Amino acid sequence: MVMPWLFSKPFRRQHPEKVQEIKARLTKQYLTRNSRAFERQVKANIGHDTRGQLHRIQTPTLIMAGKDDELTPPRMTKELHSEIPNSRLLIFEQGGHGLYWEAPHLFNKAVLEFINSEMKK
């Protein structure tokens, strides 16, 4: 279902038990959903493209990616950053799409620092 692209290859190799734990939790979560609704959600995600409107975002935006993200690679996050005014881009040296699971300490620190810096403005 959500594997293998959710985690980076190094994380999958180093933490197979963690990957299995998260996979089991996500599988259980998705199996309890209405499958038709989930199918529509997936199709909407695939078909949704607002790249031409990103310049309209006025809210300070933090864009984060792990360098090993296979689903939305850093080149895509760089594109977002170039189109969203007042955005900040962080590309972590570790992590895949599930950066918040792979490196929660780095993820949380970055989010808190971003929020704190915006609150000081």
GROMACS elastic network, one bead per residue, 0.5 to 0.9 nm:
[ bonds ]
;  ai    aj funct       b0    kb
    1     4     6  0.83241   500
    1    23     6  0.84649   500
    1    26     6  0.89734   500
    1    27     6  0.75698   500
    2     5     6  0.67429   500
    2     6     6  0.60656   500
    2    23     6  0.74403   500
    2    26     6  0.81532   500
    2    27     6  0.84520   500
    3     6     6  0.55814   500
    3     7     6  0.74137   500
    3    19     6  0.88623   500
    3    23     6  0.76020   500
    4     7     6  0.63625   500
    4     8     6  0.80272   500
    4     9     6  0.82073   500
    4    12     6  0.82509   500
    4    70     6  0.88960   500
    5     8     6  0.69669   500
    5     9     6  0.85286   500
    5    69     6  0.73807   500
    5    70     6  0.55423   500
    5    71     6  0.60201   500
    5    96     6  0.75296   500
    5    97     6  0.69974   500
    5    98     6  0.86622   500
    6    69     6  0.77074   500
    6    70     6  0.76491   500
    6    71     6  0.73855   500
    6    96     6  0.63862   500
    6    97     6  0.50504   500
    6    98     6  0.52911   500
    6    99     6  0.86113   500
    7    10     6  0.82644   500
    7    11     6  0.62992   500
    7    12     6  0.63043   500
    7    19     6  0.77837   500
    7    68     6  0.82278   500
    7    69     6  0.73803   500
    7    70     6  0.82019   500
    7    95     6  0.69359   500
    7    97     6  0.59543   500
    7    98     6  0.56062   500
    7    99     6  0.76408   500
    7   101     6  0.84967   500
    7   102     6  0.73363   500
    8    11     6  0.52852   500
    8    12     6  0.62564   500
    8    13     6  0.87359   500
    8    66     6  0.83453   500
    8    67     6  0.87394   500
    8    68     6  0.54256   500
    8    69     6  0.63228   500
    8    70     6  0.74082   500
    8    94     6  0.80398   500
    8    95     6  0.56028   500
    8    97     6  0.73598   500
    8    98     6  0.81432   500
    8    99     6  0.87512   500
    8   102     6  0.83595   500
    9    12     6  0.50891   500
    9    13     6  0.62283   500
    9    14     6  0.86330   500
    9    68     6  0.76412   500
    9    95     6  0.88018   500
    9    96     6  0.80785   500
   10    13     6  0.51699   500
   10    14     6  0.60732   500
   10    15     6  0.83998   500
   10    68     6  0.87084   500
   10    94     6  0.85788   500
   10    95     6  0.82537   500
   11    14     6  0.50865   500
   11    15     6  0.56422   500
   11    16     6  0.77168   500
   11    19     6  0.81911   500
   11    94     6  0.86798   500
   11    95     6  0.73040   500
   11    96     6  0.82669   500
   11   102     6  0.69048   500
   12    15     6  0.54850   500
   12    16     6  0.53899   500
   12    17     6  0.87783   500
   12    18     6  0.83765   500
   12    19     6  0.64241   500
   13    16     6  0.60465   500
   14    17     6  0.88617   500
   15    18     6  0.53626   500
   15    19     6  0.63717   500
   15    20     6  0.87861   500
   16    19     6  0.50653   500
   16    20     6  0.61822   500
   16    21     6  0.86065   500
   17    20     6  0.51323   500
   17    21     6  0.61475   500
   17    22     6  0.87190   500
   18    21     6  0.50085   500
   18    22     6  0.62144   500
   18    23     6  0.84162   500
   19    22     6  0.53056   500
   19    23     6  0.59540   500
   19    24     6  0.85349   500
   20    24     6  0.60137   500
   20    25     6  0.85445   500
   21    24     6  0.52650   500
   21    25     6  0.63121   500
   21    26     6  0.87211   500
   22    25     6  0.50463   500
   22    26     6  0.60740   500
   22    27     6  0.84125   500
   22   101     6  0.87023   500
   23    26     6  0.51669   500
   23    27     6  0.59399   500
   23    28     6  0.85178   500
   24    27     6  0.50943   500
   24    28     6  0.61501   500
   24    29     6  0.85434   500
   25    28     6  0.52600   500
   25    29     6  0.61806   500
   25    30     6  0.87140   500
   26    30     6  0.60451   500
   26    31     6  0.84069   500
   27    30     6  0.52177   500
   27    31     6  0.59845   500
   27    32     6  0.87169   500
   28    31     6  0.51801   500
   28    32     6  0.65323   500
   29    32     6  0.55727   500
   29    33     6  0.70830   500
   30    33     6  0.52913   500
   30    34     6  0.83800   500
   30    35     6  0.82703   500
   30    38     6  0.81104   500
   31    34     6  0.78984   500
   31    35     6  0.77455   500
   32    35     6  0.84481   500
   33    36     6  0.86236   500
   33    37     6  0.75956   500
   33    38     6  0.68792   500
   34    37     6  0.53436   500
   34    38     6  0.62455   500
   34    39     6  0.86909   500
   35    39     6  0.60643   500
   35    40     6  0.86308   500
   36    39     6  0.50391   500
   36    40     6  0.62828   500
   36    41     6  0.86471   500
   37    40     6  0.51020   500
   37    41     6  0.62094   500
   37    42     6  0.87453   500
   38    42     6  0.62501   500
   38    43     6  0.86514   500
   39    42     6  0.51902   500
   39    43     6  0.62513   500
   39    44     6  0.86012   500
   40    43     6  0.50954   500
   40    44     6  0.60515   500
   40    45     6  0.85816   500
   41    44     6  0.50856   500
   41    45     6  0.62018   500
   41    46     6  0.86963   500
   42    45     6  0.51100   500
   42    46     6  0.62775   500
   42    47     6  0.86316   500
   43    46     6  0.51176   500
   43    47     6  0.60310   500
   43    48     6  0.83599   500
   44    47     6  0.51159   500
   44    48     6  0.56906   500
   45    48     6  0.53735   500
   45    49     6  0.84824   500
   46    49     6  0.81557   500
   49    52     6  0.79681   500
   49    53     6  0.89958   500
   50    53     6  0.53290   500
   50    54     6  0.65550   500
   51    54     6  0.54433   500
   51    55     6  0.83363   500
   51    79     6  0.89782   500
   51    80     6  0.77989   500
   51    83     6  0.77912   500
   52    55     6  0.73546   500
   52    56     6  0.89648   500
   52    83     6  0.85209   500
   53    56     6  0.56912   500
   53    57     6  0.77872   500
   53    83     6  0.85960   500
   53    84     6  0.89799   500
   54    57     6  0.56977   500
   54    80     6  0.75258   500
   54    83     6  0.57105   500
   54    84     6  0.53707   500
   54    85     6  0.82569   500
   55    58     6  0.80155   500
   55    82     6  0.89554   500
   55    83     6  0.53986   500
   55    84     6  0.50227   500
   55    85     6  0.61909   500
   56    83     6  0.89865   500
   56    84     6  0.74577   500
   56    85     6  0.79906   500
   57    60     6  0.81736   500
   57    61     6  0.84298   500
   57    84     6  0.61932   500
   57    85     6  0.68980   500
   57    86     6  0.86564   500
   58    61     6  0.84658   500
   58    84     6  0.80601   500
   58    85     6  0.68871   500
   58    86     6  0.73873   500
   59    85     6  0.84577   500
   59    86     6  0.74707   500
   59    87     6  0.83121   500
   60    84     6  0.88491   500
   60    85     6  0.78649   500
   60    86     6  0.54247   500
   60    87     6  0.56716   500
   60    88     6  0.78660   500
   60   118     6  0.76097   500
   61    81     6  0.87360   500
   61    84     6  0.77063   500
   61    85     6  0.83088   500
   61    86     6  0.66826   500
   61    88     6  0.62060   500
   61    89     6  0.85503   500
   61   114     6  0.88630   500
   62    81     6  0.87743   500
   62    86     6  0.89997   500
   62    87     6  0.58001   500
   62    89     6  0.61592   500
   62    90     6  0.76937   500
   62   110     6  0.88627   500
   62   111     6  0.77439   500
   62   114     6  0.71063   500
   63    77     6  0.67764   500
   63    78     6  0.86603   500
   63    80     6  0.78474   500
   63    81     6  0.69876   500
   63    87     6  0.70505   500
   63    88     6  0.60061   500
   63    90     6  0.62550   500
   63    91     6  0.83556   500
   64    74     6  0.86933   500
   64    77     6  0.73790   500
   64    88     6  0.83671   500
   64    89     6  0.59253   500
   64    91     6  0.57679   500
   64    92     6  0.75409   500
   64    99     6  0.86320   500
   64   107     6  0.83050   500
   64   110     6  0.87090   500
   65    68     6  0.82678   500
   65    69     6  0.67701   500
   65    72     6  0.78611   500
   65    73     6  0.73922   500
   65    74     6  0.61790   500
   65    77     6  0.69334   500
   65    89     6  0.82190   500
   65    90     6  0.64813   500
   65    92     6  0.61641   500
   65    95     6  0.76376   500
   65    96     6  0.72396   500
   65    97     6  0.70061   500
   65    99     6  0.71422   500
   66    69     6  0.53586   500
   66    73     6  0.78386   500
   66    74     6  0.72269   500
   66    90     6  0.84248   500
   66    91     6  0.55089   500
   66    93     6  0.63148   500
   66    94     6  0.55384   500
   66    97     6  0.66196   500
   66    98     6  0.83633   500
   66    99     6  0.61684   500
   67    70     6  0.87298   500
   67    73     6  0.69878   500
   67    74     6  0.60469   500
   67    91     6  0.60470   500
   67    92     6  0.58322   500
   67    93     6  0.55531   500
   67    94     6  0.60408   500
   67    95     6  0.62815   500
   67    96     6  0.66722   500
   68    73     6  0.70020   500
   68    74     6  0.80491   500
   68    92     6  0.87904   500
   68    93     6  0.80174   500
   68    94     6  0.67364   500
   68    95     6  0.56413   500
   68    97     6  0.77204   500
   69    72     6  0.57917   500
   69    74     6  0.70952   500
   69    95     6  0.66249   500
   69    98     6  0.80525   500
   69    99     6  0.83494   500
   70    73     6  0.54754   500
   70    74     6  0.89347   500
   70    96     6  0.65837   500
   70    97     6  0.67886   500
   71    96     6  0.81433   500
   71    97     6  0.63469   500
   72    75     6  0.79305   500
   72    76     6  0.59744   500
   72    77     6  0.70936   500
   72    96     6  0.87326   500
   72    97     6  0.69122   500
   73    76     6  0.55682   500
   73    77     6  0.68202   500
   73    78     6  0.89399   500
   73    96     6  0.84495   500
   73    97     6  0.82945   500
   74    78     6  0.60396   500
   74    79     6  0.85424   500
   74    91     6  0.68959   500
   75    78     6  0.50529   500
   75    79     6  0.63364   500
   75    80     6  0.88508   500
   76    79     6  0.50215   500
   76    80     6  0.64239   500
   76    81     6  0.87013   500
   77    81     6  0.61458   500
   77    82     6  0.86134   500
   77    89     6  0.76051   500
   77    91     6  0.85273   500
   78    82     6  0.61507   500
   78    83     6  0.87057   500
   78    89     6  0.73225   500
   79    82     6  0.51658   500
   79    83     6  0.64146   500
   79    84     6  0.87892   500
   80    83     6  0.52645   500
   80    84     6  0.61102   500
   80    87     6  0.86739   500
   80    89     6  0.89137   500
   81    84     6  0.53650   500
   81    85     6  0.76184   500
   81    86     6  0.86227   500
   81    87     6  0.59178   500
   81    88     6  0.68696   500
   81    89     6  0.62265   500
   82    85     6  0.75276   500
   82    87     6  0.82504   500
   83    87     6  0.86671   500
   84    87     6  0.57200   500
   84    88     6  0.89941   500
   85    88     6  0.89559   500
   88   114     6  0.86529   500
   90   110     6  0.83136   500
   91    94     6  0.85452   500
   92    95     6  0.67694   500
   92    99     6  0.86482   500
   92   106     6  0.83249   500
   92   107     6  0.89108   500
   94    99     6  0.80934   500
   94   102     6  0.80932   500
   94   103     6  0.76291   500
   95    98     6  0.71085   500
   95    99     6  0.51079   500
   95   100     6  0.85674   500
   95   101     6  0.87148   500
   95   102     6  0.58538   500
   95   103     6  0.67571   500
   96    99     6  0.54695   500
   96   102     6  0.75090   500
   97   100     6  0.83343   500
   97   102     6  0.89140   500
   98   101     6  0.54637   500
   98   102     6  0.62797   500
   98   103     6  0.85871   500
   99   103     6  0.56405   500
   99   104     6  0.69470   500
   99   106     6  0.86653   500
   99   107     6  0.68541   500
  100   103     6  0.56577   500
  100   105     6  0.81011   500
  100   106     6  0.81049   500
  100   107     6  0.55970   500
  100   108     6  0.76251   500
  101   104     6  0.54934   500
  101   107     6  0.87096   500
  102   105     6  0.89291   500
  102   107     6  0.89151   500
  103   106     6  0.54701   500
  103   107     6  0.61526   500
  103   108     6  0.85884   500
  104   108     6  0.58067   500
  104   109     6  0.82367   500
  105   108     6  0.53212   500
  105   109     6  0.59985   500
  105   110     6  0.85459   500
  106   109     6  0.51426   500
  106   110     6  0.60987   500
  106   111     6  0.86242   500
  107   110     6  0.52920   500
  107   111     6  0.62944   500
  107   112     6  0.86909   500
  108   111     6  0.51542   500
  108   112     6  0.60782   500
  108   113     6  0.84692   500
  109   112     6  0.52216   500
  109   113     6  0.60221   500
  109   114     6  0.84982   500
  110   113     6  0.51567   500
  110   114     6  0.60883   500
  110   115     6  0.86260   500
  111   114     6  0.51246   500
  111   115     6  0.61858   500
  111   116     6  0.85488   500
  112   115     6  0.51185   500
  112   116     6  0.59967   500
  112   117     6  0.84611   500
  113   116     6  0.50956   500
  113   117     6  0.60056   500
  113   118     6  0.85282   500
  114   117     6  0.51872   500
  114   118     6  0.61887   500
  114   119     6  0.86095   500
  115   118     6  0.51706   500
  115   119     6  0.61286   500
  115   120     6  0.87615   500
  116   119     6  0.50953   500
  116   120     6  0.64052   500
  117   120     6  0.53015   500
  117   121     6  0.68588   500
  118   121     6  0.54018   500
